Amino acid sequence: MPELNPFRYERQFDAYLTGYRKSADATMVGTNIFLFIISFAFAIWSGEWLSVFLIGLPTLLLSMLLARAANGYLITRLFMGCAFMGFTGLFVHLAHGDIEAHFTAFGLIAILLYYRDWRVIAAATIFIYLHHLVLGLGQTYGLAVYVFDNPSFWATFGLHVAYFLPFVGMMGYLAIALRREGYQNQLVIELSNKVAQGDLRPSVVQPDVVGPRHALLDSVTLMHDRILQLLAMIPAPVIVVRKSDHMVVNVNDAWASEFNIDPNPKMIIGRRFPDLISQTNFDLIKSFLETDGAPVETFPMVFDWKSPEDRKRQVELRKIDYTTDLSDLMIIVGSDLTEQHRAETQLREIAYTDMLTSAANRNSLHIKLDEAVRNLETDYKPFAVILFDLDGFKQVNDTHGHDAGDLVLKTVVQRMMRTLEHRAFVARLGGDEFVVVLEDTDNSEHCLRYAEYLIRQIEYPVRLQSFEEVSISASAGIRICAALEEDLSASTILKAADIALYRAKAAGKAGAVVYSEDDADLERCPETGVVIPLKSG
């Protein structure tokens, strides 16, 4: 509902129409210069110079001063309206009250429509009425002023008021109509600029536009609202950030709810993006936000968003740069991948972890050995592989059952992991065979001592669920890879360690043997497990 006080209501439009009115001030100064020149010409005709310099010149100079010092202000507009009527009175006086001179008021008050302000029309009307009333009355008492060209003051004054009022009413109505049009034009420009600059706040248009609405304003408002609707309907969390100051210019409901920042998206708009996340996380993504790269960039990271939940969240951000002459924005699309990453981690564990013992499995072992071979080839980093086979495990399985055997395997891995050296790796190759990979070592004595130490750990009795204790041991074969060799791979390394392992078993078990060059001509018989010379040819 519009403000009941007309002056207060009109004042709310002043800021939007300042551009029009500043331009109008300059035009009115030019018009005042023209009117002063006309009054100067009147003075030449009538010989009345004093009134020109007492009224016309100060009026012109004051209008120029106000247009410079208070450009666009209401006081300047009101003075310009009164100044125009002052020149009208001056023309009437210089014409010795000639009735035709009064019609200058009609033309001058029409020029004031350029201000689009009925208050100026009202001020000019009041001024000319007071001029006619005061000076006209003075004329009847013999003052040397000219307002009317006949002695019937009250009748003439009433006639002037009567025929001027409808014209003034029409001018006031036109001023309001032009103000409404100018105001809505400014809203169209403002809203269009805001949309172009990415400022998509829901409430941009003044809600109290009274009277017919500009069709273009309705079109731009509809476009603005449709953009907001599309943004709100996007299921993915989206936030629009201004690059220059990281200010949030828009956000959809999905972002607000997904990242638990604020249940009301409107409360997020206008805040700085760094304030919505922790400083640590903002430091992580700062370079991502400020980099001008591909039109669409993806940045996966671990976030701890400011939220009621005290948990880490795997978040992927995708940035779309939107740059125009008017705006430089980032459209950031967020995806919470926490559950997806958790599922991927579980699948990875299934693929690369032995489900019984939680040690690495055969697949993971081959990846580790391939990596170690690459490091040897590129960085000359030696490594050693120790292959363990449990001695006496079959008897435990046969005597106490597979549950007891499973418990023994788990216990062996726990003991091996507990005593692993720095940067060591343990995997279950299958059955009762385990592999330990030692990095950055080519010392055979050290590897032997370490293998024997692990064997001693394995030999400690294992308490079963039945409270019985069983004891097993292990044999180990060691393959040291310290130099580049032809056909060095995970398979050949494990084969060499296997030959050394069965040499250890042949020597009496519960011991370790290092593979040597002499073993290259040996192989293990798959049927008997006995190490025999390679078949020739």
C-alpha positions as CSV (number, residue, x, y, z in Angstrom):
1,M,0.0,0.0,0.0
2,P,1.5,3.4,-1.0
3,E,2.5,5.9,1.7
4,L,-0.5,8.2,2.6
5,N,1.8,11.3,3.0
6,P,2.2,12.4,-0.7
7,F,5.5,14.2,0.0
8,R,7.0,11.3,1.8
9,Y,5.8,8.9,-0.8
10,E,7.3,11.0,-3.6
11,R,10.6,11.2,-1.8
12,Q,11.2,7.5,-2.1
13,F,11.6,7.8,-5.9
14,D,14.2,10.6,-5.8
15,A,17.2,8.3,-5.6
16,Y,16.1,6.4,-8.7
17,L,15.5,9.6,-10.8
18,T,18.6,11.5,-9.8
19,G,20.2,10.9,-13.2
20,Y,17.2,12.5,-15.0
21,R,17.1,15.4,-12.6
22,K,20.8,16.2,-12.8
23,S,20.5,16.4,-16.5
24,A,17.3,18.5,-16.2
25,D,19.2,21.0,-13.9
26,A,21.7,21.6,-16.7
27,T,18.9,22.1,-19.2
28,M,17.1,24.5,-16.9
29,V,20.2,26.6,-16.5
30,G,20.4,26.9,-20.3
31,T,16.7,27.8,-20.4
32,N,17.3,30.5,-17.8
33,I,20.1,32.0,-19.9
34,F,17.7,32.1,-22.8
35,L,15.0,33.7,-20.7
36,F,17.5,36.3,-19.4
37,I,18.4,37.2,-23.0
38,I,14.7,37.6,-23.8
39,S,14.2,39.9,-20.8
40,F,17.3,41.8,-21.9
41,A,15.6,42.3,-25.3
42,F,12.4,43.4,-23.5
43,A,14.4,46.0,-21.6
44,I,15.7,47.4,-24.8
45,W,12.1,47.8,-26.1
46,S,10.6,49.0,-22.8
47,G,13.5,50.8,-21.3
48,E,13.0,49.0,-17.9
49,W,16.6,48.0,-17.1
50,L,16.4,48.1,-13.3
51,S,14.0,45.1,-13.0
52,V,16.2,43.0,-15.4
53,F,19.2,43.4,-13.2
54,L,17.4,43.3,-9.9
55,I,15.3,40.2,-10.7
56,G,16.6,38.5,-13.9
57,L,20.3,38.5,-13.3
58,P,20.2,37.3,-9.6
59,T,17.8,34.6,-10.6
60,L,20.1,33.4,-13.4
61,L,23.2,33.4,-11.2
62,L,21.5,31.6,-8.3
63,S,20.2,28.9,-10.7
64,M,23.7,28.4,-12.0
65,L,25.1,28.2,-8.4
66,L,22.5,25.7,-7.3
67,A,22.9,23.5,-10.4
68,R,26.6,23.3,-9.6
69,A,26.5,23.0,-5.8
70,A,23.3,21.0,-5.4
71,N,22.9,19.2,-8.7
72,G,19.9,16.8,-8.6
73,Y,18.6,18.0,-5.2
74,L,15.0,18.9,-4.5
75,I,15.9,22.5,-3.5
76,T,17.4,23.1,-6.9
77,R,14.3,21.8,-8.7
78,L,12.0,23.9,-6.6
79,F,14.1,27.0,-7.2
80,M,14.1,26.3,-11.0
81,G,10.3,26.1,-11.0
82,C,10.0,29.4,-9.1
83,A,12.7,31.0,-11.3
84,F,10.7,30.2,-14.4
85,M,7.7,31.9,-12.9
86,G,9.9,34.8,-11.8
87,F,10.9,35.3,-15.4
88,T,7.2,35.1,-16.4
89,G,6.4,37.9,-14.0
90,L,9.3,39.9,-15.3
91,F,8.0,39.5,-18.8
92,V,4.5,40.7,-17.7
93,H,6.1,43.7,-16.0
94,L,8.3,44.6,-19.0
95,A,5.2,44.3,-21.2
96,H,3.3,46.6,-18.9
97,G,0.7,43.9,-18.0
98,D,0.0,42.9,-21.6
99,I,-2.3,39.8,-21.3
100,E,-0.4,37.8,-23.9
101,A,2.7,37.9,-21.7
102,H,0.9,35.7,-19.1
103,F,0.9,32.8,-21.5
104,T,4.7,32.4,-21.0
105,A,3.7,30.7,-17.8
106,F,2.1,27.9,-19.7
107,G,5.1,27.3,-21.8
108,L,7.6,27.5,-18.9
109,I,5.6,25.2,-16.6
110,A,5.4,22.6,-19.4
111,I,9.2,22.7,-19.6
112,L,9.3,21.7,-15.9
113,L,7.9,18.3,-16.8
114,Y,11.4,17.4,-17.7
115,Y,12.0,17.1,-13.9
116,R,9.2,14.4,-13.6
117,D,8.2,15.9,-10.2
118,W,4.8,17.2,-9.4
119,R,6.3,19.1,-6.5
120,V,8.1,21.4,-8.9
121,I,4.8,22.1,-10.8
122,A,3.1,22.9,-7.4
123,A,6.0,25.2,-6.3
124,A,5.9,27.1,-9.7
125,T,2.1,27.4,-9.5
126,I,2.1,28.7,-5.9
127,F,4.9,31.2,-6.9
128,I,3.0,32.6,-9.9
129,Y,-0.3,32.9,-7.9
130,L,1.5,34.7,-5.1
131,H,3.2,37.0,-7.6
132,H,-0.2,37.9,-9.2
133,L,-1.8,38.3,-5.8
134,V,0.8,40.4,-4.0
135,L,2.2,42.4,-6.8
136,G,-1.2,42.7,-8.6
137,L,-2.7,44.0,-5.3
138,G,0.2,46.4,-5.0
139,Q,-0.4,47.6,-8.6
140,T,-4.0,48.6,-7.6
141,Y,-2.5,50.7,-4.8
142,G,-0.2,52.6,-7.1
143,L,3.1,50.6,-6.9
144,A,5.2,50.9,-10.1
145,V,4.7,47.3,-11.1
146,Y,2.7,45.8,-13.9
147,V,0.7,42.6,-13.4
148,F,-2.6,43.2,-15.0
149,D,-3.6,45.7,-17.8
150,N,-6.9,46.7,-16.2
151,P,-8.0,48.1,-12.8
152,S,-10.4,45.2,-12.0
153,F,-7.9,43.3,-9.8
154,W,-10.0,40.6,-8.1
155,A,-12.0,39.7,-11.2
156,T,-8.8,39.5,-13.3
157,F,-6.9,37.6,-10.6
158,G,-9.8,35.1,-10.2
159,L,-9.9,34.7,-14.0
160,H,-6.2,33.9,-14.1
161,V,-6.5,31.4,-11.3
162,A,-9.5,29.7,-13.0
163,Y,-8.0,29.3,-16.4
164,F,-4.6,28.3,-15.0
165,L,-5.8,25.6,-12.6
166,P,-6.8,22.9,-15.2
167,F,-3.6,23.4,-17.0
168,V,-1.6,23.0,-13.8
169,G,-3.6,19.9,-12.9
170,M,-2.8,18.3,-16.3
171,M,0.9,19.2,-15.8
172,G,0.9,17.6,-12.3
173,Y,-0.7,14.4,-13.7
174,L,1.8,14.3,-16.6
175,A,4.6,14.8,-14.1
176,I,3.5,11.8,-12.0
177,A,3.1,9.7,-15.2
178,L,6.5,10.7,-16.4
179,R,8.0,10.0,-13.0
180,R,6.4,6.6,-12.9
181,E,7.8,5.8,-16.4
182,G,11.3,7.2,-15.5
183,Y,11.3,5.3,-12.2
184,Q,10.4,2.0,-13.9
185,N,12.9,2.7,-16.6
186,Q,15.6,3.0,-13.9
187,L,14.3,-0.2,-12.3
188,V,14.6,-2.0,-15.7
189,I,18.2,-0.7,-16.1
190,E,19.1,-1.6,-12.5
191,L,17.5,-5.1,-12.7
192,S,19.1,-5.8,-16.0
193,N,22.5,-4.8,-14.7
194,K,22.1,-6.9,-11.6
195,V,21.1,-9.9,-13.7
196,A,24.1,-9.3,-16.0
197,Q,26.4,-8.9,-13.0
198,G,25.0,-12.1,-11.4
199,D,23.3,-10.3,-8.5
200,L,20.2,-12.6,-8.4
201,R,18.9,-11.7,-5.0
202,P,15.1,-12.6,-4.9
203,S,14.0,-9.0,-3.9
204,V,15.3,-6.4,-6.3
205,V,12.2,-4.6,-7.6
206,Q,10.4,-2.1,-5.2
207,P,7.1,-3.9,-4.3
208,D,5.0,-0.6,-4.2
209,V,5.0,0.3,-7.9
210,V,1.6,2.0,-8.2
211,G,-0.2,2.4,-11.5
212,P,0.4,0.7,-14.9
213,R,3.7,-1.2,-14.9
214,H,6.2,-0.9,-17.7
215,A,5.9,-3.9,-20.0
216,L,9.7,-4.1,-20.2
217,L,10.0,-4.1,-16.4
218,D,7.6,-7.0,-16.3
219,S,9.7,-8.8,-18.9
220,V,13.0,-8.3,-17.1
221,T,11.4,-9.2,-13.7
222,L,10.0,-12.4,-15.3
223,M,13.5,-13.2,-16.7
224,H,15.0,-12.5,-13.3
225,D,12.4,-14.7,-11.5
226,R,12.8,-17.5,-14.1
227,I,16.6,-17.6,-13.5
228,L,16.0,-17.9,-9.7
229,Q,13.5,-20.7,-10.3
230,L,15.9,-22.6,-12.5
231,L,18.7,-22.2,-9.9
232,A,16.3,-23.3,-7.2
233,M,15.2,-26.4,-9.2
234,I,18.8,-27.6,-9.8
235,P,19.1,-30.7,-7.6
236,A,22.9,-30.2,-7.2
237,P,24.2,-27.7,-4.6
238,V,25.0,-24.5,-6.5
239,I,26.5,-21.2,-5.2
240,V,27.4,-18.1,-7.3
241,V,30.4,-16.1,-6.1
242,R,31.8,-12.8,-7.3
243,K,35.5,-13.2,-8.1
244,S,36.6,-9.8,-7.0
245,D,35.6,-10.1,-3.4
246,H,34.3,-13.7,-3.0
247,M,30.9,-12.3,-2.2
248,V,28.0,-14.8,-2.6
249,V,25.5,-13.3,-5.0
250,N,23.2,-16.3,-5.1
251,V,22.7,-19.8,-3.8
252,N,20.1,-22.5,-4.1
253,D,18.3,-24.5,-1.4
254,A,20.3,-27.6,-2.2
255,W,23.6,-25.9,-1.3
256,A,22.2,-24.5,1.9
257,S,20.7,-27.8,3.1
258,E,23.5,-30.1,1.8
259,F,26.3,-28.2,3.5
260,N,24.2,-27.2,6.6
261,I,25.3,-23.5,6.4
262,D,21.9,-21.9,6.9
263,P,18.4,-23.3,6.4
264,N,17.4,-20.0,4.6
265,P,19.4,-19.4,1.4
266,K,18.6,-15.7,1.5
267,M,20.7,-15.4,4.7
268,I,23.7,-16.7,2.8
269,I,23.5,-14.1,0.0
270,G,25.7,-11.1,0.6
271,R,28.1,-13.0,2.8
272,R,31.7,-13.8,1.8
273,F,32.3,-17.3,0.7
274,P,35.3,-17.7,3.1
275,D,33.0,-17.1,6.0
276,L,30.9,-20.1,5.1
277,I,33.8,-22.6,5.5
278,S,36.7,-22.9,7.8
279,Q,39.8,-20.9,7.0
280,T,41.8,-24.1,6.5
281,N,39.4,-25.3,3.8
282,F,39.3,-21.9,2.2
283,D,43.1,-21.9,2.0
284,L,42.9,-25.3,0.3
285,I,40.6,-24.1,-2.4
286,K,41.8,-20.5,-2.7
287,S,44.1,-21.2,-5.7
288,F,41.3,-23.2,-7.3
289,L,38.9,-20.3,-7.0
290,E,41.3,-17.7,-8.2
291,T,42.8,-19.6,-11.2
292,D,41.6,-18.6,-14.6
293,G,41.8,-21.9,-16.4
294,A,39.5,-24.1,-18.3
295,P,35.8,-23.1,-18.5
296,V,35.0,-25.9,-16.1
297,E,37.4,-27.1,-13.5
298,T,37.0,-29.9,-10.9
299,F,38.6,-29.9,-7.5
300,P,38.1,-32.9,-5.2
301,M,39.0,-32.3,-1.6
302,V,38.2,-33.3,2.1
303,F,36.1,-30.7,3.8
304,D,35.0,-30.1,7.4
305,W,32.2,-27.7,6.7
306,K,30.8,-25.6,9.5
307,S,27.9,-27.8,10.3
308,P,26.2,-29.4,13.3
309,E,27.9,-32.7,12.3
310,D,31.4,-33.2,13.6
311,R,32.6,-35.2,10.6
312,K,34.9,-35.1,7.6
313,R,33.2,-34.9,4.3
314,Q,34.5,-35.8,0.9
315,V,33.4,-32.9,-1.4
316,E,34.0,-32.3,-5.1
317,L,33.8,-28.8,-6.3
318,R,33.3,-27.9,-10.0
319,K,33.8,-24.3,-11.0
320,I,32.3,-22.6,-14.1
321,D,33.8,-19.2,-14.9
322,Y,31.3,-16.6,-16.2
323,T,33.0,-13.4,-17.3
324,T,31.4,-10.5,-19.2
325,D,32.0,-6.8,-19.4
326,L,29.8,-6.3,-16.4
327,S,30.6,-9.3,-14.3
328,D,33.2,-11.8,-13.3
329,L,31.5,-14.7,-11.5
330,M,32.2,-18.2,-10.5
331,I,29.4,-20.7,-10.5
332,I,30.4,-23.4,-8.1
333,V,28.7,-26.8,-8.1
334,G,29.3,-29.0,-5.1
335,S,28.9,-32.7,-4.7
336,D,29.1,-34.6,-1.4
337,L,30.9,-37.7,-2.3
338,T,31.4,-39.0,1.2
339,E,29.2,-42.1,0.8
340,Q,30.6,-42.8,-2.7
341,H,34.2,-42.6,-1.4
342,R,33.3,-44.8,1.5
343,A,31.9,-47.4,-0.9
344,E,34.9,-47.1,-3.2
345,T,37.2,-47.6,-0.2
346,Q,35.3,-50.7,0.8
347,L,35.5,-52.0,-2.7
348,R,39.2,-51.2,-2.8
349,E,39.7,-53.1,0.4
350,I,37.8,-56.1,-1.0
351,A,39.9,-56.0,-4.1
352,Y,43.3,-55.5,-2.5
353,T,42.9,-56.9,1.1
354,D,42.8,-60.5,2.3
355,M,39.4,-60.7,3.9
356,L,40.4,-63.3,6.5
357,T,43.6,-61.7,7.9
358,S,43.3,-58.0,6.7
359,A,46.8,-58.3,5.2
360,A,47.3,-57.2,1.6
361,N,46.3,-59.9,-0.9
362,R,47.9,-61.3,-4.0
363,N,46.7,-58.4,-6.3
364,S,48.0,-55.8,-3.9
365,L,51.3,-57.7,-3.6
366,H,51.9,-57.7,-7.4
367,I,51.2,-53.9,-7.5
368,K,53.7,-53.4,-4.7
369,L,56.3,-55.5,-6.4
370,D,55.8,-53.7,-9.8
371,E,56.2,-50.4,-8.0
372,A,59.4,-51.6,-6.3
373,V,60.8,-52.8,-9.6
374,R,60.1,-49.3,-11.2
375,N,61.8,-47.6,-8.3
376,L,64.8,-49.9,-8.7
377,E,65.0,-49.0,-12.4
378,T,64.5,-45.3,-12.1
379,D,65.9,-44.4,-8.7
380,Y,68.2,-47.5,-8.0
381,K,66.3,-48.2,-4.8
382,P,67.0,-51.9,-3.7
383,F,64.5,-54.0,-2.0
384,A,64.1,-57.5,-0.6
385,V,61.2,-60.0,-0.7
386,I,60.8,-62.6,2.1
387,L,58.4,-65.5,1.4
388,F,57.2,-67.4,4.4
389,D,55.5,-70.8,4.5
390,L,54.1,-72.1,7.8
391,D,55.5,-75.3,9.1
392,G,52.9,-77.5,10.9
393,F,49.9,-75.6,9.8
394,K,48.3,-78.6,8.0
395,Q,48.4,-80.6,11.2
396,V,46.5,-77.8,13.1
397,N,43.8,-77.7,10.4
398,D,43.5,-81.5,10.4
399,T,43.4,-81.8,14.2
400,H,41.5,-78.8,15.3
401,G,39.5,-77.8,12.3
402,H,39.5,-74.8,9.9
403,D,38.3,-72.3,12.5
404,A,41.4,-73.0,14.5
405,G,43.5,-72.7,11.3
406,D,41.9,-69.4,10.5
407,L,42.7,-68.1,14.0
408,V,46.3,-69.2,13.5
409,L,46.6,-67.3,10.2
410,K,45.1,-64.2,11.8
411,T,47.5,-64.4,14.7
412,V,50.5,-64.8,12.4
413,V,49.6,-61.7,10.4
414,Q,49.0,-59.7,13.6
415,R,52.4,-60.7,14.9
416,M,54.1,-59.9,11.6
417,M,52.4,-56.5,11.3
418,R,53.3,-55.7,14.9
419,T,57.0,-56.3,14.3
420,L,57.3,-54.9,10.8
421,E,60.2,-52.6,10.1
422,H,59.7,-49.0,8.8
423,R,58.4,-49.0,5.2
424,A,57.8,-52.8,5.3
425,F,54.8,-54.5,3.7
426,V,53.1,-57.8,4.4
427,A,50.7,-59.7,2.2
428,R,49.1,-63.1,2.2
429,L,50.0,-64.9,-1.0
430,G,47.5,-67.7,-0.5
431,G,46.9,-70.6,1.9
432,D,49.6,-70.5,4.6
433,E,52.1,-68.4,2.5
434,F,53.0,-64.8,3.4
435,V,55.3,-62.3,1.8
436,V,57.1,-59.4,3.5
437,V,58.6,-56.6,1.3
438,L,61.5,-54.6,2.7
439,E,62.4,-51.4,0.9
440,D,65.7,-49.6,0.7
441,T,67.8,-52.7,1.7
442,D,70.3,-55.0,-0.1
443,N,71.9,-56.4,3.1
444,S,71.5,-60.1,3.1
445,E,72.6,-60.5,6.7
446,H,70.0,-58.0,7.9
447,C,67.3,-59.7,5.8
448,L,68.3,-63.1,7.3
449,R,68.2,-61.8,10.9
450,Y,64.9,-60.1,10.3
451,A,63.3,-63.3,8.7
452,E,64.6,-65.4,11.6
453,Y,63.2,-62.8,14.1
454,L,59.8,-63.1,12.5
455,I,60.0,-66.9,12.5
456,R,60.6,-66.7,16.3
457,Q,57.5,-64.5,16.7
458,I,55.4,-67.0,14.7
459,E,56.6,-69.8,16.9
460,Y,55.0,-68.5,20.1
461,P,52.0,-70.7,21.0
462,V,48.5,-69.7,19.8
463,R,45.6,-70.1,22.2
464,L,42.5,-71.5,20.5
465,Q,38.9,-70.8,21.5
466,S,38.9,-74.1,23.2
467,F,41.8,-72.8,25.4
468,E,44.2,-75.3,23.9
469,E,47.5,-74.0,22.7
470,V,49.1,-75.0,19.3
471,S,52.5,-74.2,18.0
472,I,53.7,-73.8,14.5
473,S,56.9,-72.5,12.8
474,A,57.8,-71.2,9.4
475,S,60.5,-71.3,6.7
476,A,61.5,-68.4,4.7
477,G,63.1,-67.7,1.3
478,I,64.7,-64.4,0.6
479,R,65.1,-62.7,-2.8
480,I,67.2,-59.5,-2.7
481,C,66.9,-57.2,-5.7
482,A,69.8,-54.8,-5.7
483,A,70.6,-54.3,-9.4
484,L,68.9,-54.2,-12.7
485,E,68.3,-57.6,-14.1
486,E,66.8,-58.9,-17.3
487,D,63.2,-60.1,-17.0
488,L,62.8,-58.8,-13.4
489,S,59.1,-58.9,-12.5
490,A,56.8,-59.8,-9.7
491,S,56.5,-63.4,-11.0
492,T,60.2,-64.0,-11.3
493,I,60.9,-62.5,-7.9
494,L,58.3,-64.7,-6.2
495,K,59.6,-67.7,-8.1
496,A,63.1,-67.1,-6.9
497,A,61.9,-66.6,-3.3
498,D,60.0,-69.8,-3.6
499,I,63.1,-71.7,-4.6
500,A,65.0,-70.3,-1.6
501,L,62.1,-71.1,0.7
502,Y,62.1,-74.8,-0.3
503,R,65.9,-74.9,0.1
504,A,65.2,-73.7,3.7
505,K,62.6,-76.5,4.2
506,A,65.0,-79.0,2.8
507,A,67.6,-77.9,5.3
508,G,65.4,-78.7,8.2
509,K,62.6,-76.0,8.3
510,A,62.2,-73.1,10.8
511,G,65.0,-71.3,9.0
512,A,65.7,-68.8,6.2
513,V,67.7,-69.0,3.0
514,V,68.8,-66.2,0.7
515,Y,68.4,-66.8,-3.0
516,S,71.8,-66.7,-4.9
517,E,72.9,-66.8,-8.5
518,D,73.6,-70.5,-8.1
519,D,69.9,-71.0,-7.5
520,A,69.1,-69.7,-11.0
521,D,69.6,-73.2,-12.4
522,L,67.1,-74.7,-9.9
523,E,63.4,-75.1,-9.9
524,R,60.8,-76.6,-7.5
525,C,59.0,-79.7,-8.5
526,P,55.3,-78.9,-8.2
527,E,54.4,-82.5,-7.2
528,T,57.0,-83.1,-4.5
529,G,58.1,-79.6,-3.6
530,V,61.7,-80.7,-3.9
531,V,64.1,-78.2,-5.5
532,I,65.8,-79.9,-8.5
533,P,68.0,-78.7,-11.3
534,L,66.3,-77.2,-14.4
535,K,65.8,-79.6,-17.2
536,S,68.2,-78.9,-20.0
537,G,67.1,-78.3,-23.7
